[in-house]
């Protein structure tokens, strides 16, 4: 685990002499340490999930595969990388239910029978098609109370979509039946999670090309049947005057406001509620969000993990939790997904460095 830091470098991996310890300059809260759980050796991990035995899985969209990362001796490092599924179309979301592993490919959701004893999957069965192509290709899935929830980003920066299944969160039965739109107007909700009441909270990325400060990226409480405004509205029901300016301005009065406005272009991805004995009591129920980082701001923004303070259904503030993934304009890492294991340890995917980190107490 990390106990010290050294000056910035152009590459995170320069600080991995044995592949076990990290000493590049990430800023962590006092009392925490960060280590490398897995080095994917050129593969870039995105979505994370645990199977019923607590084995960590990661999706590798660029290589078309799903991998398992068992830590059988419990030393905080993956023992090996097991290729569980391959030849997939940009797989992203992973979920487990019953005897199946579920995967969100860019144009469909599939499932296969899964054997946790030998970390193997059978032949895949297609549950339903999704609109493929376009600007946002990731399809994240979560399973709750016998339902599959699937997020599908927009095909464009701003446009009127041909398919109602774009810029939306969908819901279906576990066998893929009864697929419908759960919530719409969500430009690119790549990641979402459930709170203690079983409600969906998700991050959403705002449009580009309105300058450095607009529109805000968002954290939303995503409810059944609601419209979250894209492409007409952003933030606190603000009409996007650059999109179809001749149309009525009344549309935004019926849309949902974010629970929290994040700075523009920080590209929020992974989101999780803190439920871990590693954290102080006052942090239980607060939110961690991975800010993947900007690509079109004059000054780079994001590239860190932030903590949002939650009071009831309100988000009352934001502070840095882990920062230092960027040195000036040199990107060292980009946090993606965040997930707690059953023991309260936090795992973090980084699709720039090709690493999965493990956050623990000193």
C-alpha positions in Angstrom: 0.0 0.0 0.0 1.1 3.6 -0.6 2.7 5.3 2.4 4.5 8.1 0.5 4.5 10.1 -2.6 7.1 11.4 -5.0 7.3 14.2 -7.6 5.0 14.1 -10.6 5.9 12.0 -13.7 4.6 11.7 -17.2 3.6 8.0 -16.5 2.0 6.4 -13.5 3.7 3.1 -14.4 7.1 4.7 -13.8 6.2 4.4 -10.1 5.4 0.7 -10.2 8.9 -0.9 -9.9 7.5 -4.2 -8.7 3.9 -3.8 -9.9 2.8 -3.7 -6.2 3.4 -0.3 -4.8 2.5 3.1 -6.0 4.3 6.3 -5.1 3.1 8.9 -7.6 1.6 12.1 -6.2 -2.0 11.3 -5.6 -3.5 13.3 -2.8 -5.6 11.1 -0.4 -7.6 11.7 2.7 -5.6 11.3 5.9 -5.5 7.6 7.0 -6.1 6.1 3.6 -3.7 4.3 1.3 -3.9 3.3 -2.3 -2.3 0.3 -4.0 -2.5 -1.4 -7.3 -4.8 -4.4 -7.2 -4.3 -5.3 -10.9 -2.2 -4.2 -13.9 -4.1 -5.1 -17.0 -0.9 -5.0 -19.1 -2.2 -2.8 -21.9 -5.9 -3.5 -21.6 -8.0 -0.6 -20.3 -10.6 -1.5 -17.7 -14.0 0.3 -17.5 -17.0 -1.2 -15.5 -16.5 -3.3 -12.4 -18.7 -5.9 -10.7 -18.4 -8.7 -8.1 -19.7 -12.2 -8.5 -21.4 -14.1 -5.7 -18.1 -15.2 -4.2 -16.6 -11.7 -4.2 -14.4 -12.1 -7.2 -13.9 -8.8 -9.1 -14.8 -8.6 -12.7 -13.9 -5.9 -15.2 -15.0 -5.1 -18.7 -12.4 -4.3 -21.4 -14.4 -2.7 -24.3 -11.4 -2.1 -26.5 -10.5 -5.8 -26.4 -14.0 -7.1 -26.5 -13.7 -9.1 -23.3 -14.8 -9.6 -19.7 -12.1 -10.6 -17.2 -12.1 -12.0 -13.7 -9.4 -10.9 -11.2 -9.4 -13.4 -8.3 -7.4 -12.6 -5.1 -7.4 -16.1 -3.6 -4.8 -15.4 -0.9 -6.4 -12.1 0.2 -3.2 -10.0 -0.2 -4.9 -7.1 -1.9 -3.5 -8.0 -5.4 -5.2 -10.0 -8.2 -3.5 -13.4 -8.5 -4.2 -13.6 -12.2 -6.3 -12.3 -15.0 -9.0 -14.9 -16.2 -10.6 -14.3 -19.6 -14.2 -15.2 -19.0 -15.9 -13.9 -22.2 -14.3 -12.7 -25.4 -15.2 -11.6 -28.9 -17.8 -9.2 -27.7 -18.9 -5.9 -29.2 -17.5 -3.2 -26.9 -18.8 -4.8 -23.7 -19.3 -2.4 -20.8 -21.7 -3.1 -18.1 -21.5 -6.3 -16.1 -24.1 -7.8 -13.6 -24.8 -11.1 -12.0 -28.2 -12.7 -11.1 -29.0 -16.3 -10.4 -26.9 -18.6 -12.5 -26.1 -15.9 -15.1 -23.6 -13.2 -16.0 -25.2 -10.3 -17.8 -23.2 -8.0 -20.1 -24.1 -4.8 -22.0 -22.6 -4.7 -25.5 -22.9 -1.6 -27.6 -25.9 -3.0 -29.6 -27.5 -5.5 -27.2 -27.7 -7.0 -23.8 -26.7 -10.6 -23.4 -26.4 -13.2 -20.7 -24.6 -16.5 -20.2 -24.6 -19.2 -17.6 -21.8 -18.6 -15.2 -19.8 -21.1 -13.1 -18.2 -19.3 -10.1 -16.1 -22.4 -9.3 -14.0 -22.2 -12.4 -14.8 -18.6 -13.5 -16.2 -19.7 -16.8 -19.2 -18.7 -18.9 -21.3 -20.7 -21.4 -22.7 -19.6 -24.7 -24.3 -16.1 -24.7 -28.0 -15.6 -25.2 -29.2 -12.3 -26.6 -31.9 -10.7 -24.4 -32.7 -7.6 -26.5 -31.2 -5.3 -29.1 -30.1 -1.8 -28.5 -29.4 1.1 -30.9 -25.7 0.9 -31.8 -23.3 3.3 -33.3 -23.2 7.1 -32.8 -21.2 9.1 -30.4 -21.7 7.3 -27.1 -21.2 3.5 -27.3 -21.2 2.3 -23.7 -24.1 0.4 -22.3 -24.1 0.0 -18.5 -26.4 -2.4 -16.8 -27.5 -2.9 -13.2 -29.9 -5.5 -11.7 -32.2 -4.7 -8.9 -35.3 -6.6 -7.7 -35.6 -8.8 -10.7 -35.2 -6.0 -13.2 -32.4 -5.1 -15.6 -31.7 -1.4 -15.9 -29.7 -0.3 -18.9 -28.2 3.1 -19.7 -27.9 4.1 -23.4 -26.2 7.4 -24.3 -27.1 9.8 -27.1 -25.9 9.3 -30.7 -24.8 12.9 -30.9 -23.8 16.0 -29.0 -27.3 17.6 -29.4 -30.0 16.3 -31.7 -33.5 14.8 -31.7 -33.0 11.0 -31.6 -34.7 8.7 -34.0 -34.9 6.0 -31.3 -36.6 6.5 -28.0 -34.1 4.0 -26.5 -31.2 6.6 -26.8 -30.3 9.2 -24.2 -32.3 7.1 -21.7 -32.3 4.5 -19.0 -34.3 1.4 -19.9 -35.8 -1.3 -17.8 -36.7 -4.9 -18.6 -37.4 -8.3 -16.9 -34.4 -10.6 -16.3 -35.2 -12.5 -19.5 -35.3 -9.3 -21.5 -39.1 -9.2 -21.8 -41.1 -6.0 -21.3 -38.3 -3.6 -22.3 -39.3 0.0 -22.0 -38.0 3.5 -21.3 -37.6 4.1 -17.6 -36.3 7.7 -17.8 -35.4 9.9 -20.8 -33.5 13.2 -21.5 -30.2 11.8 -20.1 -27.5 12.7 -22.7 -24.9 10.2 -21.4 -25.5 8.6 -18.0 -22.6 6.1 -18.3 -22.8 5.0 -14.7 -25.6 4.8 -12.1 -26.2 3.1 -8.7 -28.9 2.5 -6.1 -29.3 4.2 -2.8 -30.4 2.6 0.4 -34.0 3.1 -0.6 -33.5 1.3 -3.9 -33.7 4.5 -6.0 -31.4 5.2 -9.0 -28.8 7.9 -8.9 -26.7 8.5 -11.9 -24.1 10.9 -13.4 -24.8 12.6 -16.7 -22.5 14.5 -19.1 -23.6 17.8 -20.5 -23.2 18.9 -24.1 -20.1 20.4 -25.6 -19.2 23.6 -27.4 -20.9 26.2 -25.1 -17.5 27.3 -23.6 -15.6 26.3 -20.6 -18.3 26.9 -18.0 -21.5 25.6 -19.6 -23.4 23.4 -19.3 -22.9 21.8 -15.9 -22.4 18.0 -15.7 -25.0 16.5 -13.4 -25.8 14.1 -10.6 -29.5 13.0 -10.9 -32.0 11.1 -8.9 -33.5 9.1 -11.8 -37.2 8.3 -11.4 -39.6 6.3 -13.5 -41.3 8.2 -16.2 -39.3 11.4 -15.8 -37.6 13.6 -18.4 -34.2 15.1 -17.6 -34.2 17.7 -20.3 -31.6 16.9 -23.0 -31.3 18.1 -25.7 -33.5 21.2 -24.9 -32.5 21.9 -21.2 -29.6 21.7 -18.8 -29.0 22.4 -15.1 -31.8 24.1 -13.3 -34.3 23.8 -16.2 -32.3 26.2 -18.3 -33.2 26.3 -22.0 -30.3 25.6 -24.3 -30.6 28.6 -26.5 -28.2 27.2 -29.1 -30.4 24.1 -29.8 -33.4 24.7 -32.1 -33.8 28.3 -30.8 -37.1 28.9 -32.6 -39.0 26.3 -30.6 -41.1 26.9 -27.5 -39.3 27.7 -24.3 -41.9 26.1 -22.1 -40.6 22.5 -22.4 -38.0 22.9 -19.6 -40.7 23.7 -17.0 -41.7 20.0 -17.1 -38.2 18.5 -16.8 -36.3 17.4 -13.8 -33.5 19.3 -12.2 -30.3 17.7 -11.2 -29.6 16.9 -7.5 -26.2 18.5 -8.0 -24.5 20.5 -10.7 -20.9 19.5 -11.3 -18.5 21.8 -13.1 -18.8 21.7 -16.9 -16.8 19.1 -18.9 -15.4 17.2 -15.9 -17.0 14.0 -17.4 -18.5 12.3 -14.4 -18.5 8.5 -14.6 -18.5 6.1 -11.7 -20.8 6.8 -8.7 -21.3 5.0 -5.4 -22.7 5.6 -2.0 -20.3 5.2 0.9 -21.3 2.2 3.1 -18.0 1.1 4.6 -16.5 0.9 8.1 -13.3 2.3 6.6 -14.9 5.7 6.5 -15.9 7.9 9.4 -19.5 7.7 10.5 -20.3 11.1 9.1 -19.4 9.9 5.6 -21.8 7.0 5.5 -24.4 7.7 2.8 -22.3 10.3 1.1 -21.5 9.9 -2.6 -18.2 9.3 -4.4 -18.0 10.3 -8.1 -15.2 9.6 -10.5 -14.5 12.6 -12.7 -12.9 11.2 -15.8 -11.6 14.5 -17.1 -12.2 17.0 -19.9 -11.2 16.8 -23.5 -12.3 20.2 -24.8 -11.7 22.7 -22.0 -9.1 25.4 -22.4 -7.8 24.3 -19.0 -8.2 20.6 -18.2 -10.7 19.9 -15.4 -11.8 16.8 -13.6 -9.2 14.0 -13.4 -10.1 13.2 -9.8 -12.6 11.5 -7.4 -14.8 13.8 -5.4 -17.0 13.3 -2.4 -20.5 14.7 -2.3 -22.2 15.4 1.0 -25.7 14.2 1.2 -28.5 15.3 3.6 -31.8 13.6 3.0 -32.4 13.8 -0.8 -30.2 16.9 -1.1 -26.5 17.1 -2.1 -25.1 20.0 0.0 -21.5 20.2 -1.2 -18.5 18.7 -2.9 -14.8 18.2 -1.9 -11.9 16.4 -3.5 -11.4 12.9 -2.3 -8.5 11.6 -4.5 -6.8 14.1 -6.8 -3.5 14.2 -8.8 -4.4 12.1 -11.8 -3.1 15.1 -14.0 0.1 17.1 -13.8 -0.5 20.4 -15.6 -1.8 19.2 -18.9 -0.1 15.8 -18.7 -2.7 13.1 -17.9 -1.4 10.4 -15.6 -4.6 8.5 -15.1 -8.4 8.7 -15.6 -10.7 7.2 -12.9 -13.7 5.4 -14.3 -15.8 3.0 -12.1 -15.9 2.9 -8.3 -17.1 -0.1 -6.3 -17.0 -1.3 -2.7 -16.5 -4.9 -1.9 -18.3 -6.7 1.0 -15.5 -5.7 3.4 -15.8 -2.0 2.6 -12.7 -1.7 0.4 -13.0 0.6 -2.6 -11.8 -0.6 -6.1 -11.2 2.0 -8.8 -10.8 1.4 -12.5 -8.4 3.6 -14.5 -8.7 3.4 -18.3 -5.7 5.6 -19.0 -3.1 3.7 -16.9 -4.7 0.3 -17.4 -4.9 -0.3 -13.6 -7.4 -1.2 -10.9 -6.6 0.4 -7.6 -7.5 -0.7 -4.1 -8.2 1.9 -1.4 -7.8 0.8 2.2 -6.9 2.3 5.6 -3.2 2.7 6.5 
